[in-house]
Amino acid sequence: MIDIEWSKLPFAYFKTDYNVRTYFRDGKWGEVELSSSEYINIHMAASSLHYGQEAFEGLKAFRGSDGKIRVFRWEENFKRMETTAHGIVMQPVPMSIFRESLLKVVKMNEKYIPPFGTGASLYIRPLLIGSGACVGVKPADEYLFLVFVGPVGPYFKEGFSPVNIQIARDVDRAAPLGTGAFKVGGNYAASLSSGERAHHDGYAACLYLDPKEKRFIDECGPANFFGIKGNTYVTPLSTSILPSITNKSLMTLAEDMGLKVERRPVAVEELAEFDEVGACGTAAVISPIKLIQDRELGTVYNYCKDGKAGPVSTKLYNRLRAIQYGEEADKFNWNTIIE
């Protein structure tokens, strides 16, 4: 047994015993290798370092109420990484290698999967980078695919308690027809300054508006935005938003609960009309939002007046978590059980 205070884990890097890696060289992928090193050797002219040929994913494994290990919707992460790879002209990882790497790294680090009931999970980070040397601007001819894991707590320290968000009108995290819909590091680099400013001002994250007109809601920090209006689940539609697998799952659950689902442009003024709002993603699952303040205009939108998450957000959160932990029947076949 390892001595970890599971219920006090932050969302941060945690050293485990193994990671897995494989290389694309000479036109083909190699074998999946097990490694105990936290480091990689990379050419100083690698395309990932100079031209941003880098993609990553984030998903989780859970130890269920029955003791079984469940990996949640990994096929969707594979598809998203494949889309990203095509988007920035990298060699896509075959599904067979993605699956083998995922299951092997989870199994080899099984002792780091938090026990059921602690509120923690095993975060899984697949990483694909251009490792071939490039001085001219062009795609690399060699790639490294690596997967590491670590136990984590909630992304926002508040957990499922409501957070405050700041609208940042003076920053764009992605261009209208750029890489916003791909999971690449550059999008996150573009959000760092405004994110740190929001933290300094006492907010959990930034709410970004569309980069073209500044009229519509885009991303909510490192997560997707959603709002509840009566019996309708509303989430933004934009070419610069990363398609969240958690959001996709919540839309399915919302329809299953009898809600109408709308994925469409959401004008910032519509914030005044929502009964509940929240941010959703793999790391946070759902973070209910208590207050949104427009930094430039000073407008304030208040929710969760009793200090608690709204009833629809709470039900969605509890249902998704129950499926992930095996407490509710997996009627949508989202989980892969690792024996």
C-alpha positions as CSV (number, residue, x, y, z in Angstrom):
1,M,0.0,0.0,0.0
2,I,1.1,3.5,-0.7
3,D,0.6,6.4,1.8
4,I,-1.4,9.1,0.0
5,E,-4.0,11.4,1.4
6,W,-6.4,10.7,-1.5
7,S,-9.1,13.2,-0.5
8,K,-6.6,16.1,-0.3
9,L,-5.0,15.6,-3.7
10,P,-4.7,18.7,-5.9
11,F,-5.0,18.7,-9.6
12,A,-1.2,18.5,-10.2
13,Y,1.6,16.3,-11.5
14,F,2.2,13.3,-9.4
15,K,5.1,10.9,-10.0
16,T,4.1,7.3,-10.6
17,D,6.1,4.3,-11.5
18,Y,5.7,4.0,-15.3
19,N,4.8,5.7,-18.5
20,V,4.6,4.2,-22.0
21,R,5.9,5.5,-25.3
22,T,6.3,4.7,-28.9
23,Y,8.0,6.4,-31.9
24,F,7.0,6.9,-35.5
25,R,10.1,6.5,-37.6
26,D,10.9,5.5,-41.2
27,G,7.2,5.6,-42.0
28,K,5.9,3.3,-39.3
29,W,5.0,3.2,-35.6
30,G,7.3,1.1,-33.4
31,E,6.4,-1.1,-30.4
32,V,4.9,0.3,-27.2
33,E,7.7,0.6,-24.6
34,L,7.4,0.7,-20.9
35,S,9.5,3.4,-19.2
36,S,10.3,4.4,-15.6
37,S,11.9,7.7,-16.6
38,E,10.1,11.0,-16.3
39,Y,12.2,12.5,-19.1
40,I,12.5,12.3,-22.8
41,N,15.4,12.9,-25.1
42,I,14.5,15.2,-27.9
43,H,16.3,16.9,-30.8
44,M,17.0,20.6,-30.2
45,A,15.4,21.3,-33.7
46,A,12.3,19.2,-33.0
47,S,9.2,20.6,-34.7
48,S,7.3,20.5,-31.5
49,L,9.7,23.0,-29.9
50,H,9.8,25.4,-32.8
51,Y,6.6,25.1,-34.8
52,G,4.1,23.9,-32.2
53,Q,3.5,20.3,-33.6
54,E,2.2,19.1,-30.3
55,A,-1.1,17.6,-29.2
56,F,-2.4,16.1,-25.9
57,E,-5.5,14.6,-24.4
58,G,-6.9,14.3,-20.9
59,L,-9.1,11.5,-19.6
60,K,-9.6,9.6,-16.4
61,A,-9.8,6.1,-14.8
62,F,-11.9,5.5,-11.8
63,R,-12.0,2.8,-9.1
64,G,-15.7,1.9,-8.9
65,S,-17.9,1.1,-6.0
66,D,-17.5,-2.6,-7.0
67,G,-13.7,-2.3,-7.0
68,K,-13.4,-2.4,-10.8
69,I,-11.3,0.0,-12.8
70,R,-13.2,2.0,-15.4
71,V,-11.7,4.2,-18.1
72,F,-14.2,6.7,-19.3
73,R,-14.9,7.2,-23.1
74,W,-11.3,6.7,-24.2
75,E,-12.5,6.2,-27.8
76,E,-13.6,9.8,-27.9
77,N,-10.2,11.0,-26.8
78,F,-8.6,8.9,-29.5
79,K,-10.9,10.5,-32.1
80,R,-10.2,14.0,-30.9
81,M,-6.4,13.4,-30.9
82,E,-6.7,12.0,-34.4
83,T,-8.6,15.1,-35.5
84,T,-5.9,17.3,-33.9
85,A,-3.1,15.4,-35.6
86,H,-4.7,15.9,-39.0
87,G,-5.3,19.6,-38.1
88,I,-1.7,20.4,-37.5
89,V,-0.3,17.8,-39.9
90,M,1.1,15.2,-37.5
91,Q,1.2,11.4,-37.9
92,P,-2.0,10.1,-36.2
93,V,-1.6,7.4,-33.7
94,P,-3.4,4.2,-34.7
95,M,-6.4,3.2,-32.4
96,S,-4.7,-0.1,-31.6
97,I,-1.6,1.7,-30.2
98,F,-3.6,4.3,-28.4
99,R,-5.7,1.6,-26.7
100,E,-2.7,-0.6,-25.9
101,S,-0.8,2.3,-24.4
102,L,-3.7,3.5,-22.4
103,L,-4.6,0.1,-20.8
104,K,-1.0,-0.8,-20.2
105,V,-0.1,2.5,-18.4
106,V,-3.2,2.3,-16.2
107,K,-2.6,-1.4,-15.3
108,M,1.1,-0.8,-14.5
109,N,0.2,2.1,-12.2
110,E,-2.9,0.4,-10.7
111,K,-1.8,1.2,-7.1
112,Y,-2.1,4.9,-7.8
113,I,-5.8,4.7,-8.7
114,P,-7.6,6.4,-5.8
115,P,-10.0,4.3,-3.7
116,F,-13.7,4.7,-4.3
117,G,-15.3,7.4,-2.2
118,T,-12.3,9.7,-1.9
119,G,-13.4,12.1,-4.7
120,A,-10.1,11.5,-6.6
121,S,-9.3,9.7,-9.8
122,L,-6.4,8.7,-12.0
123,Y,-5.7,11.3,-14.7
124,I,-4.4,10.0,-18.0
125,R,-2.4,12.3,-20.2
126,P,-1.6,11.1,-23.8
127,L,0.9,13.3,-25.6
128,L,1.9,13.4,-29.3
129,I,4.8,15.6,-30.4
130,G,6.9,16.2,-33.5
131,S,10.3,14.8,-32.5
132,G,12.0,15.1,-36.0
133,A,14.4,18.0,-36.6
134,C,13.0,20.9,-38.7
135,V,14.6,24.2,-39.4
136,G,12.3,25.2,-42.2
137,V,8.6,25.5,-41.4
138,K,7.2,22.1,-42.3
139,P,5.8,18.9,-40.6
140,A,8.3,16.6,-38.9
141,D,9.0,13.1,-40.2
142,E,9.3,11.6,-36.8
143,Y,6.9,11.6,-33.8
144,L,6.7,10.5,-30.2
145,F,3.5,9.2,-28.6
146,L,3.7,9.0,-24.8
147,V,1.1,8.4,-22.1
148,F,1.6,9.2,-18.4
149,V,-0.8,9.1,-15.4
150,G,-1.2,10.4,-11.9
151,P,-3.8,10.6,-9.2
152,V,-5.6,13.9,-9.0
153,G,-8.3,15.8,-7.0
154,P,-10.7,18.4,-8.5
155,Y,-9.3,20.9,-11.0
156,F,-10.8,23.9,-9.1
157,K,-10.0,23.8,-5.4
158,E,-13.7,24.5,-4.7
159,G,-14.6,21.1,-6.2
160,F,-18.4,21.1,-6.9
161,S,-18.9,24.3,-5.0
162,P,-19.8,27.4,-7.1
163,V,-16.9,29.5,-8.5
164,N,-16.6,33.1,-9.7
165,I,-15.6,33.8,-13.3
166,Q,-14.2,36.9,-15.1
167,I,-15.1,37.8,-18.7
168,A,-11.9,38.8,-20.5
169,R,-12.7,40.9,-23.6
170,D,-9.1,42.0,-24.3
171,V,-7.8,38.5,-24.9
172,D,-8.4,35.8,-27.5
173,R,-7.4,32.2,-26.8
174,A,-7.7,31.2,-30.4
175,A,-8.4,32.6,-33.9
176,P,-11.9,32.2,-35.5
177,L,-10.6,29.6,-38.0
178,G,-7.4,28.7,-36.2
179,T,-6.6,25.9,-33.8
180,G,-9.3,26.5,-31.2
181,A,-11.1,23.3,-31.9
182,F,-7.8,21.3,-31.6
183,K,-6.3,20.2,-28.3
184,V,-2.9,21.9,-28.8
185,G,-0.7,23.6,-26.3
186,G,-0.7,26.9,-28.1
187,N,-4.3,27.5,-27.2
188,Y,-3.5,27.2,-23.5
189,A,-0.4,29.4,-23.8
190,A,-2.6,32.1,-25.2
191,S,-4.8,31.9,-22.2
192,L,-2.1,32.0,-19.5
193,S,-1.8,35.7,-19.0
194,S,-5.5,36.4,-18.7
195,G,-5.9,33.3,-16.5
196,E,-3.2,34.5,-14.1
197,R,-4.8,37.9,-14.1
198,A,-8.2,36.4,-13.2
199,H,-6.6,34.5,-10.4
200,H,-4.9,37.6,-9.1
201,D,-8.3,39.4,-9.2
202,G,-9.9,36.6,-7.2
203,Y,-11.6,34.6,-9.9
204,A,-11.3,30.9,-10.7
205,A,-11.0,31.3,-14.5
206,C,-11.8,33.5,-17.5
207,L,-14.8,33.4,-19.8
208,Y,-13.7,34.2,-23.3
209,L,-15.8,35.7,-26.0
210,D,-15.7,34.8,-29.7
211,P,-12.5,36.2,-31.3
212,K,-14.2,37.7,-34.3
213,E,-17.1,39.9,-33.0
214,K,-16.8,39.7,-29.2
215,R,-20.5,39.1,-29.1
216,F,-20.8,35.4,-28.2
217,I,-19.6,33.1,-25.4
218,D,-16.7,30.9,-26.3
219,E,-14.6,28.8,-23.9
220,C,-14.7,29.1,-20.1
221,G,-11.1,28.9,-19.0
222,P,-9.9,25.3,-19.7
223,A,-13.5,24.1,-20.1
224,N,-16.7,24.4,-22.1
225,F,-19.5,26.6,-21.0
226,F,-23.1,25.6,-20.5
227,G,-26.3,27.2,-19.2
228,I,-29.7,26.0,-18.0
229,K,-32.7,28.0,-19.1
230,G,-36.0,26.5,-17.9
231,N,-36.0,22.9,-19.3
232,T,-33.2,23.6,-21.9
233,Y,-29.5,22.8,-21.7
234,V,-27.6,25.4,-23.8
235,T,-24.0,25.3,-24.9
236,P,-22.1,27.5,-27.3
237,L,-21.4,26.5,-30.9
238,S,-18.2,28.0,-32.4
239,T,-15.3,27.1,-34.7
240,S,-12.8,28.2,-31.9
241,I,-14.2,26.0,-29.1
242,L,-12.6,22.6,-28.2
243,P,-15.3,19.9,-28.4
244,S,-15.4,18.7,-24.8
245,I,-16.1,15.0,-24.2
246,T,-17.6,15.8,-20.8
247,N,-19.9,18.3,-22.5
248,K,-20.9,15.8,-25.1
249,S,-21.7,13.3,-22.3
250,L,-23.8,15.9,-20.4
251,M,-25.8,16.7,-23.5
252,T,-26.7,13.1,-23.8
253,L,-27.6,12.9,-20.1
254,A,-29.7,16.1,-20.4
255,E,-31.7,14.6,-23.2
256,D,-32.1,11.4,-21.3
257,M,-33.5,13.4,-18.4
258,G,-36.1,15.1,-20.7
259,L,-34.3,18.4,-21.3
260,K,-34.1,20.0,-24.6
261,V,-30.5,20.5,-25.8
262,E,-29.4,23.5,-27.8
263,R,-25.8,23.9,-29.2
264,R,-25.8,27.3,-30.8
265,P,-24.1,30.7,-30.7
266,V,-24.9,32.2,-27.2
267,A,-24.8,36.0,-27.0
268,V,-23.1,37.3,-23.9
269,E,-26.3,39.3,-23.0
270,E,-28.1,35.9,-22.6
271,L,-26.1,35.4,-19.4
272,A,-28.9,37.4,-17.7
273,E,-31.5,34.8,-18.7
274,F,-30.0,31.6,-17.4
275,D,-31.1,29.9,-14.2
276,E,-27.8,28.0,-13.9
277,V,-24.5,28.2,-15.6
278,G,-21.3,26.1,-15.3
279,A,-18.0,25.1,-16.8
280,C,-17.5,21.4,-17.8
281,G,-14.5,19.3,-18.8
282,T,-12.6,16.2,-18.0
283,A,-10.5,17.9,-15.2
284,A,-13.4,19.7,-13.6
285,V,-16.3,17.5,-14.6
286,I,-18.8,20.3,-13.7
287,S,-17.8,23.6,-11.9
288,P,-21.0,25.5,-11.1
289,I,-20.6,29.2,-11.5
290,K,-21.8,31.6,-8.8
291,L,-20.9,34.9,-10.4
292,I,-19.6,36.2,-13.7
293,Q,-18.2,39.7,-13.9
294,D,-17.4,41.5,-17.1
295,R,-14.0,43.0,-16.4
296,E,-14.3,45.8,-19.0
297,L,-18.0,46.7,-18.7
298,G,-18.4,46.0,-15.0
299,T,-21.6,44.0,-15.6
300,V,-22.2,41.3,-13.0
301,Y,-24.4,38.2,-13.4
302,N,-25.3,36.3,-10.3
303,Y,-26.4,32.7,-9.9
304,C,-26.5,30.1,-7.0
305,K,-28.0,32.7,-4.7
306,D,-28.1,30.1,-1.9
307,G,-24.4,29.3,-2.4
308,K,-25.1,25.9,-3.8
309,A,-25.1,24.5,-7.3
310,G,-28.5,24.5,-9.2
311,P,-30.7,21.4,-9.2
312,V,-30.2,20.6,-12.9
313,S,-26.4,20.9,-12.7
314,T,-26.4,18.9,-9.5
315,K,-28.4,16.1,-11.1
316,L,-26.2,16.0,-14.2
317,Y,-23.1,16.0,-12.1
318,N,-24.3,13.2,-9.9
319,R,-25.5,11.0,-12.8
320,L,-22.2,11.4,-14.7
321,R,-20.1,10.6,-11.7
322,A,-22.4,7.6,-10.9
323,I,-21.8,6.2,-14.3
324,Q,-18.0,6.8,-14.1
325,Y,-17.8,5.0,-10.7
326,G,-20.1,2.1,-11.6
327,E,-22.9,3.2,-9.3
328,E,-25.4,3.6,-12.1
329,A,-25.9,1.3,-15.1
330,D,-23.7,2.2,-18.0
331,K,-26.6,2.3,-20.5
332,F,-24.5,4.3,-23.1
333,N,-21.5,1.9,-23.0
334,W,-19.1,4.7,-22.0
335,N,-16.8,2.8,-19.7
336,T,-14.0,0.3,-20.5
337,I,-13.4,-2.0,-17.6
338,I,-9.7,-3.0,-17.0
339,E,-9.4,-6.5,-15.6
